[in-house]
Every structure is written in structure tokens, then in C-alpha cells.
Amino acid sequence: MVRDIMRDEAFLSQRSEAATEEDLAVARDLLDTLAAHREGCVGMAANMIGVNKRIIVFDNEGAYMVMFNPEIVKKSGPYEAEEGCLSLSGTRRVRRWRSVKVQYQNEKFQLRFKTFTGWTAEIIQHEIDHCEGVLI
């Protein structure tokens, strides 16, 4: 189901709670909402649809990917970027990493590790910031 985009900065500034298997429907709604906004959006976190859980979805080189409880465990290659957000107006400068290794759980809640680089790494960092309550 496509959900409304949350714009309440007080809500978006809260740290998200751990996701559980009961949150699988939230991930489906998040994917539907991302697909509905694909023209201007490449990733979303659950708090962007009003659910305070650690779930992100993003365009991983042409295919959508879901991560439950993602955390960056290694990063390298700092750089400055300018990003926008569907939940916020305008763009802002932000520090990002060219390569990130992410620990997360898949849809079966199996623990996984994967390294991402470039644009995909930047998207993931933006969405994990949402989980941490960090607004760009």
C-alpha cells in the first residue's frame, strides 16, 4: 500500500526501534511507496511513512532491496555530497563515504554483510541516517 510521506521533523528526528518479523508488511508498504515516487526518490526509510522501525529500501543498481536493522560496520573514502529528501524541502551538504560495509537482516531475518560503493553507498547512508534520527 502506498503511504503518505512523513514531514514532521520531530518524528523524523527520533531513533528508530529494531524491526522484527512482524514488520514485514511495513517493508511491503515501503517498497510500494518508493515505487510510487520512483521519479524523484531512490531510497526510503520506514520513518518516512510514519513507522519508527529500522527498515530501509533502496534502488540497488536497478532492483529494489530491503534491509532490516541495517548498520554500517566499516566505511572508507570520505567526501562531500549535496542531497535532497522527500521528507524535507531543499538540498543540504553532507559528508558521505565512497564505500560502506553494511550488516543487516534480509526478509527472512538472516544476518548478512555486504559492501556497497558509489551512488548506492550514498543512498544507503542517507537512509541509515533516517534510522538514527539524523536529518540531512
C-alpha positions as protocol buffer text, in pm:
chain_id: "A"
residue {
  index: 1
  type: MET
  ca { x: 0 y: 0 z: 0 }
}
residue {
  index: 2
  type: VAL
  ca { x: 132 y: 345 z: -89 }
}
residue {
  index: 3
  type: ARG
  ca { x: 161 y: 554 z: 227 }
}
residue {
  index: 4
  type: ASP
  ca { x: 176 y: 932 z: 279 }
}
residue {
  index: 5
  type: ILE
  ca { x: 522 y: 1085 z: 322 }
}
residue {
  index: 6
  type: MET
  ca { x: 600 y: 1195 z: 679 }
}
residue {
  index: 7
  type: ARG
  ca { x: 725 y: 1553 z: 701 }
}
residue {
  index: 8
  type: ASP
  ca { x: 711 y: 1605 z: 1080 }
}
residue {
  index: 9
  type: GLU
  ca { x: 1075 y: 1679 z: 1170 }
}
residue {
  index: 10
  type: ALA
  ca { x: 1017 y: 1599 z: 1540 }
}
residue {
  index: 11
  type: PHE
  ca { x: 906 y: 1247 z: 1444 }
}
residue {
  index: 12
  type: LEU
  ca { x: 1181 y: 1207 z: 1182 }
}
residue {
  index: 13
  type: SER
  ca { x: 1443 y: 1308 z: 1443 }
}
residue {
  index: 14
  type: GLN
  ca { x: 1368 y: 1007 z: 1665 }
}
residue {
  index: 15
  type: ARG
  ca { x: 1593 y: 699 z: 1658 }
}
residue {
  index: 16
  type: SER
  ca { x: 1410 y: 405 z: 1506 }
}
residue {
  index: 17
  type: GLU
  ca { x: 1338 y: 87 z: 1701 }
}
residue {
  index: 18
  type: ALA
  ca { x: 1461 y: -255 z: 1590 }
}
residue {
  index: 19
  type: ALA
  ca { x: 1249 y: -421 z: 1324 }
}
residue {
  index: 20
  type: THR
  ca { x: 1106 y: -769 z: 1379 }
}
residue {
  index: 21
  type: GLU
  ca { x: 933 y: -1028 z: 1161 }
}
residue {
  index: 22
  type: GLU
  ca { x: 602 y: -859 z: 1249 }
}
residue {
  index: 23
  type: ASP
  ca { x: 723 y: -562 z: 1038 }
}
residue {
  index: 24
  type: LEU
  ca { x: 731 y: -745 z: 703 }
}
residue {
  index: 25
  type: ALA
  ca { x: 411 y: -564 z: 596 }
}
residue {
  index: 26
  type: VAL
  ca { x: 582 y: -230 z: 668 }
}
residue {
  index: 27
  type: ALA
  ca { x: 859 y: -328 z: 425 }
}
residue {
  index: 28
  type: ARG
  ca { x: 600 y: -407 z: 156 }
}
residue {
  index: 29
  type: ASP
  ca { x: 433 y: -67 z: 210 }
}
residue {
  index: 30
  type: LEU
  ca { x: 774 y: 99 z: 196 }
}
residue {
  index: 31
  type: LEU
  ca { x: 853 y: -71 z: -138 }
}
residue {
  index: 32
  type: ASP
  ca { x: 512 y: 29 z: -278 }
}
residue {
  index: 33
  type: THR
  ca { x: 565 y: 389 z: -165 }
}
residue {
  index: 34
  type: LEU
  ca { x: 917 y: 403 z: -309 }
}
residue {
  index: 35
  type: ALA
  ca { x: 789 y: 266 z: -641 }
}
residue {
  index: 36
  type: ALA
  ca { x: 515 y: 531 z: -647 }
}
residue {
  index: 37
  type: HIS
  ca { x: 782 y: 803 z: -601 }
}
residue {
  index: 38
  type: ARG
  ca { x: 1049 y: 649 z: -828 }
}
residue {
  index: 39
  type: GLU
  ca { x: 1068 y: 962 z: -1044 }
}
residue {
  index: 40
  type: GLY
  ca { x: 1221 y: 1166 z: -762 }
}
residue {
  index: 41
  type: CYS
  ca { x: 1331 y: 915 z: -498 }
}
residue {
  index: 42
  type: VAL
  ca { x: 1586 y: 631 z: -487 }
}
residue {
  index: 43
  type: GLY
  ca { x: 1554 y: 518 z: -126 }
}
residue {
  index: 44
  type: MET
  ca { x: 1329 y: 537 z: 179 }
}
residue {
  index: 45
  type: ALA
  ca { x: 1335 y: 455 z: 548 }
}
residue {
  index: 46
  type: ALA
  ca { x: 1029 y: 338 z: 743 }
}
residue {
  index: 47
  type: ASN
  ca { x: 1005 y: 662 z: 940 }
}
residue {
  index: 48
  type: MET
  ca { x: 938 y: 841 z: 611 }
}
residue {
  index: 49
  type: ILE
  ca { x: 599 y: 662 z: 603 }
}
residue {
  index: 50
  type: GLY
  ca { x: 532 y: 719 z: 973 }
}
residue {
  index: 51
  type: VAL
  ca { x: 669 y: 390 z: 1113 }
}
residue {
  index: 52
  type: ASN
  ca { x: 953 y: 422 z: 1364 }
}
residue {
  index: 53
  type: LYS
  ca { x: 1136 y: 97 z: 1273 }
}
residue {
  index: 54
  type: ARG
  ca { x: 1485 y: 25 z: 1134 }
}
residue {
  index: 55
  type: ILE
  ca { x: 1383 y: -71 z: 780 }
}
residue {
  index: 56
  type: ILE
  ca { x: 1521 y: 77 z: 459 }
}
residue {
  index: 57
  type: VAL
  ca { x: 1451 y: 16 z: 92 }
}
residue {
  index: 58
  type: PHE
  ca { x: 1656 y: 147 z: -199 }
}
residue {
  index: 59
  type: ASP
  ca { x: 1743 y: 114 z: -564 }
}
residue {
  index: 60
  type: ASN
  ca { x: 2038 y: -126 z: -580 }
}
residue {
  index: 61
  type: GLU
  ca { x: 2154 y: -80 z: -939 }
}
residue {
  index: 62
  type: GLY
  ca { x: 1808 y: -122 z: -1089 }
}
residue {
  index: 63
  type: ALA
  ca { x: 1645 y: -360 z: -839 }
}
residue {
  index: 64
  type: TYR
  ca { x: 1487 y: -262 z: -510 }
}
residue {
  index: 65
  type: MET
  ca { x: 1647 y: -406 z: -198 }
}
residue {
  index: 66
  type: VAL
  ca { x: 1514 y: -423 z: 159 }
}
residue {
  index: 67
  type: MET
  ca { x: 1726 y: -418 z: 473 }
}
residue {
  index: 68
  type: PHE
  ca { x: 1604 y: -476 z: 825 }
}
residue {
  index: 69
  type: ASN
  ca { x: 1812 y: -334 z: 1111 }
}
residue {
  index: 70
  type: PRO
  ca { x: 2098 y: -206 z: 890 }
}
residue {
  index: 71
  type: GLU
  ca { x: 2419 y: -77 z: 1046 }
}
residue {
  index: 72
  type: ILE
  ca { x: 2736 y: 46 z: 884 }
}
residue {
  index: 73
  type: VAL
  ca { x: 3025 y: -158 z: 1023 }
}
residue {
  index: 74
  type: LYS
  ca { x: 3306 y: -26 z: 800 }
}
residue {
  index: 75
  type: LYS
  ca { x: 3350 y: 285 z: 587 }
}
residue {
  index: 76
  type: SER
  ca { x: 3620 y: 444 z: 375 }
}
residue {
  index: 77
  type: GLY
  ca { x: 3680 y: 732 z: 136 }
}
residue {
  index: 78
  type: PRO
  ca { x: 3509 y: 1038 z: 284 }
}
residue {
  index: 79
  type: TYR
  ca { x: 3369 y: 1305 z: 51 }
}
residue {
  index: 80
  type: GLU
  ca { x: 3119 y: 1590 z: 49 }
}
residue {
  index: 81
  type: ALA
  ca { x: 2780 y: 1550 z: -123 }
}
residue {
  index: 82
  type: GLU
  ca { x: 2464 y: 1751 z: -169 }
}
residue {
  index: 83
  type: GLU
  ca { x: 2141 y: 1563 z: -106 }
}
residue {
  index: 84
  type: GLY
  ca { x: 1768 y: 1619 z: -107 }
}
residue {
  index: 85
  type: CYS
  ca { x: 1498 y: 1425 z: 75 }
}
residue {
  index: 86
  type: LEU
  ca { x: 1135 y: 1354 z: 2 }
}
residue {
  index: 87
  type: SER
  ca { x: 1051 y: 1437 z: 365 }
}
residue {
  index: 88
  type: LEU
  ca { x: 1235 y: 1772 z: 364 }
}
residue {
  index: 89
  type: SER
  ca { x: 1245 y: 2071 z: 132 }
}
residue {
  index: 90
  type: GLY
  ca { x: 1562 y: 2180 z: -48 }
}
residue {
  index: 91
  type: THR
  ca { x: 1906 y: 2022 z: -51 }
}
residue {
  index: 92
  type: ARG
  ca { x: 2183 y: 2013 z: 206 }
}
residue {
  index: 93
  type: ARG
  ca { x: 2556 y: 1942 z: 213 }
}
residue {
  index: 94
  type: VAL
  ca { x: 2655 y: 1622 z: 390 }
}
residue {
  index: 95
  type: ARG
  ca { x: 2965 y: 1408 z: 449 }
}
residue {
  index: 96
  type: ARG
  ca { x: 2947 y: 1060 z: 296 }
}
residue {
  index: 97
  type: TRP
  ca { x: 3177 y: 760 z: 242 }
}
residue {
  index: 98
  type: ARG
  ca { x: 3260 y: 610 z: -100 }
}
residue {
  index: 99
  type: SER
  ca { x: 3249 y: 255 z: 37 }
}
residue {
  index: 100
  type: VAL
  ca { x: 3041 y: 114 z: 323 }
}
residue {
  index: 101
  type: LYS
  ca { x: 3012 y: -237 z: 462 }
}
residue {
  index: 102
  type: VAL
  ca { x: 2662 y: -293 z: 598 }
}
residue {
  index: 103
  type: GLN
  ca { x: 2540 y: -551 z: 849 }
}
residue {
  index: 104
  type: TYR
  ca { x: 2167 y: -613 z: 807 }
}
residue {
  index: 105
  type: GLN
  ca { x: 1894 y: -875 z: 811 }
}
residue {
  index: 106
  type: ASN
  ca { x: 1715 y: -989 z: 497 }
}
residue {
  index: 107
  type: GLU
  ca { x: 1340 y: -1064 z: 463 }
}
residue {
  index: 108
  type: LYS
  ca { x: 1395 y: -1397 z: 643 }
}
residue {
  index: 109
  type: PHE
  ca { x: 1579 y: -1212 z: 920 }
}
residue {
  index: 110
  type: GLN
  ca { x: 1904 y: -1386 z: 835 }
}
residue {
  index: 111
  type: LEU
  ca { x: 2214 y: -1180 z: 918 }
}
residue {
  index: 112
  type: ARG
  ca { x: 2401 y: -1057 z: 612 }
}
residue {
  index: 113
  type: PHE
  ca { x: 2704 y: -839 z: 535 }
}
residue {
  index: 114
  type: LYS
  ca { x: 2753 y: -659 z: 206 }
}
residue {
  index: 115
  type: THR
  ca { x: 2984 y: -385 z: 82 }
}
residue {
  index: 116
  type: PHE
  ca { x: 2840 y: -109 z: -136 }
}
residue {
  index: 117
  type: THR
  ca { x: 3022 y: 164 z: -325 }
}
residue {
  index: 118
  type: GLY
  ca { x: 2946 y: 486 z: -510 }
}
residue {
  index: 119
  type: TRP
  ca { x: 2589 y: 606 z: -559 }
}
residue {
  index: 120
  type: THR
  ca { x: 2433 y: 300 z: -390 }
}
residue {
  index: 121
  type: ALA
  ca { x: 2654 y: 352 z: -83 }
}
residue {
  index: 122
  type: GLU
  ca { x: 2543 y: 716 z: -65 }
}
residue {
  index: 123
  type: ILE
  ca { x: 2174 y: 618 z: -79 }
}
residue {
  index: 124
  type: ILE
  ca { x: 2220 y: 361 z: 199 }
}
residue {
  index: 125
  type: GLN
  ca { x: 2400 y: 613 z: 421 }
}
residue {
  index: 126
  type: HIS
  ca { x: 2115 y: 862 z: 375 }
}
residue {
  index: 127
  type: GLU
  ca { x: 1853 y: 601 z: 471 }
}
residue {
  index: 128
  type: ILE
  ca { x: 2051 y: 472 z: 770 }
}
residue {
  index: 129
  type: ASP
  ca { x: 2077 y: 835 z: 887 }
}
residue {
  index: 130
  type: HIS
  ca { x: 1695 y: 835 z: 887 }
}
residue {
  index: 131
  type: CYS
  ca { x: 1701 y: 529 z: 1116 }
}
residue {
  index: 132
  type: GLU
  ca { x: 1933 y: 717 z: 1351 }
}
residue {
  index: 133
  type: GLY
  ca { x: 1707 y: 1023 z: 1354 }
}
residue {
  index: 134
  type: VAL
  ca { x: 1963 y: 1227 z: 1161 }
}
residue {
  index: 135
  type: LEU
  ca { x: 1812 y: 1477 z: 918 }
}
residue {
  index: 136
  type: ILE
  ca { x: 2035 y: 1597 z: 638 }
}
